[in-house]
Amino acid sequence: MNDKIAIENDLVLIYFEDNPLSFARIESILPDSKPDWFHVKLLLLQIPPQVVTWILRDVYISGTEFTMNGKRMRLEKVVVPDEATSPELIDKQNETEATGDVAGKAQVISLKDIKKK
């Protein structure tokens, strides 16, 4: 399976003229009446959130550049890192192991207690 192919519920980064513009979640991908074209419903993760539907070829969903109103666009699937493999967590774990510091371990903080202050 190709990891570049975006599917429903995937997070994508939308590029506009080679610059990152916005993150979006793919809500649905439905076939169009034309072969190899799809109605891609995107939830734009911005303020305020917005839902748009773009009609795209299958290769555009996989990251191939396309144009909209003469402007270059591209979708790039975002690979969300595992919590256990995020660089910050690995660095913190290595630091804790090297120093033997158990105070570096995660702890639960009550939001209720914070709110009282």
Backbone hydrogen bonds, N-H to C=O, Kabsch-Sander energy under -0.5 kcal/mol:
donor,donor_aa,acceptor,acceptor_aa,energy
5,I,2,N,-1.0
6,A,61,I,-0.8
9,N,26,I,-3.8
10,D,7,I,-2.1
12,V,24,A,-3.2
13,L,76,E,-2.8
14,I,12,V,-0.5
14,I,22,S,-3.3
15,Y,13,L,-0.5
15,Y,74,R,-3.3
16,F,19,N,-2.9
17,E,72,R,-3.5
19,N,16,F,-1.5
21,L,14,I,-3.5
22,S,14,I,-1.1
23,F,45,L,-0.5
24,A,12,V,-2.4
25,R,43,L,-2.1
26,I,10,D,-2.5
27,E,25,R,-0.7
27,E,41,K,-3.0
28,S,41,K,-1.2
30,L,39,H,-2.4
32,D,37,W,-2.5
37,W,34,K,-1.5
38,F,56,L,-3.1
39,H,30,L,-3.6
40,V,38,F,-0.8
40,V,54,W,-3.6
41,K,28,S,-2.4
41,K,39,H,-0.7
42,L,40,V,-0.6
42,L,52,V,-3.3
43,L,25,R,-2.8
44,L,42,L,-0.8
44,L,50,Q,-3.5
45,L,23,F,-2.6
46,Q,44,L,-1.6
50,Q,44,L,-1.3
52,V,42,L,-2.4
54,W,40,V,-2.6
56,L,38,F,-2.6
56,L,54,W,-0.7
58,D,36,D,-2.0
60,Y,57,R,-0.8
61,I,57,R,-1.2
62,S,58,D,-0.9
63,G,60,Y,-1.2
64,T,59,V,-2.2
66,F,73,M,-2.5
68,M,71,K,-2.5
71,K,68,M,-2.0
73,M,66,F,-3.6
74,R,15,Y,-1.6
75,L,60,Y,-0.5
76,E,13,L,-2.0
78,V,11,L,-3.2
79,V,77,K,-0.5
80,V,78,V,-0.8
85,T,82,D,-1.0
86,S,82,D,-0.5
86,S,83,E,-1.0
90,I,86,S,-2.4
91,D,87,P,-2.5
92,K,88,E,-2.2
93,Q,89,L,-2.7
94,N,90,I,-2.7
95,E,91,D,-2.3
96,T,92,K,-2.4
97,E,93,Q,-2.6
98,A,94,N,-2.3
99,T,95,E,-2.0
100,G,96,T,-1.7
101,D,96,T,-0.8
102,V,100,G,-0.7
104,G,101,D,-0.6
105,K,102,V,-1.6
114,I,110,S,-1.4
115,K,111,L,-2.3
116,K,112,K,-1.0
117,K,113,D,-0.6
117,K,114,I,-1.0
